[in-house]
């Protein structure tokens, strides 16, 4: 039998989700789809789920992408164990040569040693495994080997340092290979198979990897046959208690070739099946999928905020922005402006004679005051806005997992600082202009001034009749000026025109009051429409987007979980 050193080759491409088709994944056509689903989970979980979980998933995606682009003809099997378990002796027995040092001094193995059956494609794989070039060995071509060795074609067998070594670098080496090996072989001996360090640090954390884990009870030559059975039974009980379902246990003895025959058969079957690579990655994905499942609620999430809470939100924002008060102010402005058109000019003259400058100031400046009130962040109270945002998400997040509930609440508040100013602008844009006047106001104003003119002419007529009667020179007057008997009739005409003007003003005030109420309602509805647009853009749309992301997350979790 011969060995040769494996020359270093350029490493394969690294990083990312595998892009190979399902046929490239050893008999597991769904693995690539599950990895792609895991990649989507990582992207959806960014900023929402725990950082360590996402980091672990991202690391797995990177590792899986690299492993699937490397040789699928080789199966990476690691021999790991504690001090004195005999794993190096077992490694040498399988290889047929003394490649890994053994002896009484501990630890003997300080660096990983690799023996490869079949050179094609092994170089980049060993570079990725980061096996020191001085510790790489290759069995010669299968054509020159004995039949037993030919059956191991494609095996990459790695002897690791002791997992319980006092050297931290040795333990780190074990941890690194345990995370990337296709098949994990734990070598234990009858005295230390219940070692707490092994079970606490490796067996329990990798309990879901039972399909790619093999337990080798070595040094059984030191036991009687009955003791071997008892030892295996106790070891199996211990492994099952720690969550390793249906553990595979093989007994070996490196002192003779027959003592490793059973273990060699397992290696032959594993290499021939060429499924260890995909089974290992599948087990890794299963483990992570279980952790992601914790953040997938059992209840189907809503697609958006329901109509009831949407209406409640708009109403709360409307109240926070002070829209009802603005609408009431606009009613007053409407009535004040109408008074200039439909009011009785005589009453207006009397009011002016009493000198009330604030009235005119209020009317002319009200529009500018209302518009100026909503140009900054004081358009709405931040506390009222925050309360509205809290209330709108309470019902939506009730059945969501905590991380997603926080993300939905965060989405609702994503524009919280902008909302007061946005609401103020919405009210400002909703304010009407005062340039448009109903036509009937002009008609009433014309009529009122006509009545005033008639009243003034009537009073002047009475004055002429009185003056002529007192100071007339006796000349024959005309009938309309010289006949003092007309005074009562003209006075009645003046009183009627004045009364008609007052009645017209009173009737119009009632009509204006009704119209101002409708005007205020229309104004409030107009402002509500603008506020609804702000609520949709700043609150409801972000919430809906977050709920959609959660729905995609639930779908991807199902895609990643084992079927």
Buried (B, 14 or more C-beta within 10 A) or exposed (E): EEBEEBEEEEBBEEEBBBEEEEEBBBEBEBBBBBBBBBBBBBBBBEEBBEEEBBEBBBEBBBBBBBBBBBBBBBBBBBBBBBBBBBBBBBBBBBBBBEBBBBEEEEBBBBBBBBBBBBBEBBBBBBBBBEBEEEBBBBBBBBEEBEEEBBBBBBBBBBBBBBBBBEEEEBBEBBBBBBBBBBBBBBBBBBEBBEBEEBBEBBBEBBBBBBBBBBBBBBBBBEBEEEEBEEBBEEBBEBBBEBBBEEBBBBBBBBBEEEBBEEBBEBBBEBBEEBBBBBBBBBBBBBBBBEBBEBBBBEEEBBEBBEEEBBEBBBBBBBBBBBBEEBBBBBBBBBBBBBBBBBBBBBEBEEEEEEEEEEEEEBBEEBBEEBEEBBEEBEBBBBEBBBEBBEBBBEBBBEEBBEBBBEBBBBBBBBBBEBBBBBBBBBBBEBBBEEEEEEEEBEEBBEBBEEBBEBBEBBBEBBEBBEEBBEEEEEEEBEEEBBBBEBBEEBBEBBEBBBEBBBEBBEEBBEBBEEBBBEBBEEBBEBBBEBBBBBBBEBBBBBBBBBBEBBBBBBEBBEBBBEE
